[in-house]
Amino acid sequence: MDNSKQPSGFKDLLNSLMEKRWYVTAIVLGIFVLILLGLFVGIIFNIEVPAGLKEILLLLVGVFSGSYNKIIDYYYSDADKDKLLVQKMDEEDGVSLSHANDMKETNKPAGPAIPDAFVQGAAAARDLAVTENRQNFELKKDEQEHRQEMEKLEFEYHAHRQCEHVWGDSDGDGELECQKCGLLKDK
């Protein structure tokens, strides 16, 4: 039994994690490249794609380009995390070249959780919806008032047509009106 072998648990764990991350990266980028290659082949050979399938393909391109951005961000934005992992590996070997407390924390400006453009777009959409709802409400109100006025006029028209008019000047204004329905007599 060889006890002189140095422990390499953390190193093996780190290598295993990195290997899995490379596999995921290769798969995502491979699928992304295959989708783009398929799109370019379709464009070159003028293949007609149904509208529904075209929307799905463009959606997939958007999803995979977002994944591609996350992969790039993962590999190039976490320098402090990488330094900490290398330092922990060094400590496991028994030779520590630095200490975790010596690392400077990067002062990354905290960006908003929701971009300003999205917030402004949501506010504009809300304002548009409020305006549209108000206009729809006013339109329905006007339509209802118009319908009621038309029903009233139609009722009055039918009531006057079926009335056997008895003309007289009951209010003393000099104009004859029907004593039953109140219709003014044309001169």
ZANU-38060 format. One record per residue (C-alpha): x, y, z. Coordinates in pm, 1 decimal. Last residue first. Layout:
! residues N
<node <X,Y,Z>>;
...
***
This chain:
! residues 187
<node <-9940.0,7281.8,-3964.3>>;
<node <-9800.9,6964.0,-3809.9>>;
<node <-9989.3,6854.6,-3498.2>>;
<node <-9781.2,6810.8,-3185.5>>;
<node <-9783.7,6457.9,-3045.7>>;
<node <-9901.5,6444.7,-2680.9>>;
<node <-10014.5,6081.6,-2685.6>>;
<node <-10387.1,6098.4,-2593.0>>;
<node <-10485.1,6468.6,-2624.4>>;
<node <-10288.5,6499.3,-2944.1>>;
<node <-10147.1,6846.2,-2975.9>>;
<node <-10267.0,7163.6,-3137.8>>;
<node <-10055.9,7471.5,-3099.2>>;
<node <-10183.3,7800.0,-2955.7>>;
<node <-10004.2,7769.7,-2625.1>>;
<node <-10320.7,7701.8,-2423.7>>;
<node <-10202.8,7379.9,-2261.3>>;
<node <-10501.8,7174.0,-2377.2>>;
<node <-10495.8,7284.7,-2739.0>>;
<node <-10678.5,6997.8,-2907.4>>;
<node <-10634.9,6712.8,-3148.3>>;
<node <-10762.8,6362.7,-3076.5>>;
<node <-10522.5,6128.7,-3243.8>>;
<node <-10612.6,5765.2,-3282.4>>;
<node <-10278.3,5636.5,-3163.6>>;
<node <-10116.8,5346.0,-3347.3>>;
<node <-9873.3,5565.4,-3537.4>>;
<node <-9799.8,5779.7,-3231.7>>;
<node <-9707.2,5477.6,-3014.8>>;
<node <-9504.5,5328.7,-3298.6>>;
<node <-9301.0,5645.9,-3337.6>>;
<node <-9268.4,5691.7,-2962.2>>;
<node <-9144.1,5334.7,-2922.3>>;
<node <-8899.6,5377.5,-3211.9>>;
<node <-8773.4,5703.0,-3066.2>>;
<node <-8723.6,5543.3,-2723.3>>;
<node <-8551.7,5239.6,-2875.5>>;
<node <-8323.7,5471.7,-3074.5>>;
<node <-8241.0,5671.2,-2763.0>>;
<node <-8165.0,5350.3,-2569.7>>;
<node <-7941.3,5222.9,-2852.4>>;
<node <-7758.7,5556.5,-2867.8>>;
<node <-7704.4,5558.8,-2490.6>>;
<node <-7574.9,5199.3,-2505.2>>;
<node <-7344.2,5278.6,-2796.0>>;
<node <-7211.6,5586.9,-2614.0>>;
<node <-7142.9,5381.0,-2300.0>>;
<node <-6980.8,5108.2,-2506.5>>;
<node <-6757.9,5366.9,-2677.5>>;
<node <-6671.5,5532.6,-2345.8>>;
<node <-6573.6,5196.9,-2194.1>>;
<node <-6371.8,5102.0,-2502.2>>;
<node <-6191.5,5437.7,-2488.6>>;
<node <-6113.2,5392.2,-2118.1>>;
<node <-5991.7,5038.1,-2181.3>>;
<node <-5768.9,5160.3,-2465.6>>;
<node <-5624.5,5438.3,-2251.7>>;
<node <-5557.4,5197.0,-1963.8>>;
<node <-5403.8,4942.1,-2203.1>>;
<node <-5180.2,5208.1,-2359.6>>;
<node <-5069.2,5325.9,-2016.4>>;
<node <-4991.4,4965.6,-1916.2>>;
<node <-4799.9,4906.2,-2239.8>>;
<node <-4600.7,5226.5,-2186.4>>;
<node <-4523.3,5123.6,-1828.6>>;
<node <-4415.9,4776.1,-1944.5>>;
<node <-4191.8,4929.3,-2212.3>>;
<node <-4036.3,5165.6,-1957.7>>;
<node <-3971.2,4875.5,-1719.5>>;
<node <-3822.4,4667.3,-2001.3>>;
<node <-3599.4,4954.6,-2112.5>>;
<node <-3488.7,5007.3,-1753.4>>;
<node <-3359.3,4650.4,-1725.8>>;
<node <-3512.1,4432.8,-1452.0>>;
<node <-3284.2,4308.6,-1174.9>>;
<node <-3103.5,4640.0,-1188.4>>;
<node <-2730.1,4622.8,-1220.0>>;
<node <-2509.1,4589.0,-918.2>>;
<node <-2180.9,4749.5,-1001.5>>;
<node <-1906.9,4494.0,-970.8>>;
<node <-1673.4,4584.2,-693.7>>;
<node <-1442.5,4291.0,-716.7>>;
<node <-1360.0,4139.0,-386.3>>;
<node <-992.3,4140.4,-335.3>>;
<node <-831.4,3812.4,-252.3>>;
<node <-598.5,3805.2,45.4>>;
<node <-863.0,3640.5,265.0>>;
<node <-855.8,3331.7,42.5>>;
<node <-486.9,3287.3,118.6>>;
<node <-199.3,3266.9,-121.4>>;
<node <65.1,3025.1,-246.4>>;
<node <-56.4,2742.8,-29.6>>;
<node <147.6,2428.5,-66.1>>;
<node <-14.3,2138.3,115.9>>;
<node <-154.8,1988.6,-201.5>>;
<node <-502.8,2054.9,-60.8>>;
<node <-410.4,2418.4,-13.3>>;
<node <-316.4,2446.0,-380.8>>;
<node <-654.1,2304.3,-487.0>>;
<node <-826.2,2551.8,-257.6>>;
<node <-623.6,2829.7,-420.6>>;
<node <-721.7,2715.4,-770.1>>;
<node <-1088.9,2713.8,-670.5>>;
<node <-1062.8,3059.8,-510.6>>;
<node <-894.1,3203.0,-817.5>>;
<node <-1168.1,3059.4,-1040.3>>;
<node <-1437.7,3212.0,-820.5>>;
<node <-1266.0,3548.4,-834.5>>;
<node <-1238.5,3533.3,-1216.6>>;
<node <-1612.2,3472.1,-1258.3>>;
<node <-1695.8,3669.1,-1572.4>>;
<node <-1526.6,3480.8,-1856.9>>;
<node <-1642.1,3119.5,-1845.5>>;
<node <-1989.4,3174.9,-1705.9>>;
<node <-2065.9,3480.1,-1918.8>>;
<node <-1972.2,3293.3,-2234.8>>;
<node <-2197.0,3005.7,-2130.9>>;
<node <-2481.9,3240.6,-2039.7>>;
<node <-2454.6,3412.0,-2379.3>>;
<node <-2469.9,3073.6,-2554.8>>;
<node <-2779.6,2984.7,-2355.4>>;
<node <-2941.9,3308.0,-2472.9>>;
<node <-2837.2,3222.1,-2829.4>>;
<node <-2992.5,2881.1,-2774.8>>;
<node <-3326.5,3024.3,-2672.2>>;
<node <-3331.1,3280.5,-2953.0>>;
<node <-3238.1,3020.4,-3216.4>>;
<node <-3507.8,2792.5,-3077.5>>;
<node <-3767.1,3070.0,-3107.5>>;
<node <-3656.6,3133.2,-3465.9>>;
<node <-3701.3,2765.1,-3543.2>>;
<node <-4045.0,2757.5,-3377.9>>;
<node <-4157.2,3064.5,-3573.0>>;
<node <-4037.3,2908.4,-3900.3>>;
<node <-4221.7,2586.6,-3817.6>>;
<node <-4547.6,2778.0,-3777.9>>;
<node <-4490.5,2979.9,-4096.4>>;
<node <-4426.3,2673.0,-4312.8>>;
<node <-4070.3,2655.2,-4452.6>>;
<node <-4006.5,2688.7,-4826.1>>;
<node <-3655.7,2564.2,-4907.8>>;
<node <-3464.0,2820.4,-5111.8>>;
<node <-3150.8,2598.5,-5135.9>>;
<node <-2919.3,2858.3,-4975.3>>;
<node <-3180.7,2972.9,-4721.2>>;
<node <-3265.1,2620.1,-4607.2>>;
<node <-2894.8,2535.6,-4580.2>>;
<node <-2844.4,2851.3,-4372.2>>;
<node <-3130.7,2759.3,-4138.1>>;
<node <-3001.5,2404.4,-4096.0>>;
<node <-2652.7,2536.3,-4018.0>>;
<node <-2801.0,2771.9,-3759.9>>;
<node <-2988.4,2484.4,-3595.7>>;
<node <-2679.2,2260.4,-3607.3>>;
<node <-2459.6,2538.4,-3460.7>>;
<node <-2699.6,2590.0,-3169.6>>;
<node <-2723.6,2214.6,-3108.1>>;
<node <-2344.2,2188.1,-3099.7>>;
<node <-2312.0,2495.7,-2876.3>>;
<node <-2551.9,2347.4,-2623.6>>;
<node <-2390.4,2001.2,-2637.9>>;
<node <-2032.9,2132.9,-2620.1>>;
<node <-2116.3,2358.4,-2325.3>>;
<node <-2287.8,2074.6,-2140.8>>;
<node <-1986.8,1850.2,-2201.4>>;
<node <-1744.9,2124.9,-2095.0>>;
<node <-1943.5,2176.2,-1775.7>>;
<node <-1927.4,1803.7,-1703.5>>;
<node <-1548.6,1805.4,-1747.4>>;
<node <-1515.9,2114.1,-1527.5>>;
<node <-1712.2,1947.9,-1248.8>>;
<node <-1509.5,1624.3,-1273.9>>;
<node <-1180.6,1815.7,-1274.7>>;
<node <-1289.7,2011.6,-968.7>>;
<node <-1393.5,1694.4,-787.1>>;
<node <-1067.9,1522.1,-879.3>>;
<node <-869.6,1824.2,-754.4>>;
<node <-1073.2,1835.8,-437.5>>;
<node <-1015.1,1470.2,-366.9>>;
<node <-644.6,1468.2,-459.3>>;
<node <-476.1,1341.9,-148.0>>;
<node <-101.2,1303.4,-196.6>>;
<node <35.6,956.8,-267.4>>;
<node <301.2,861.9,-10.5>>;
<node <68.8,609.4,152.4>>;
<node <136.3,337.1,-107.6>>;
<node <0.0,0.0,0.0>>;
***
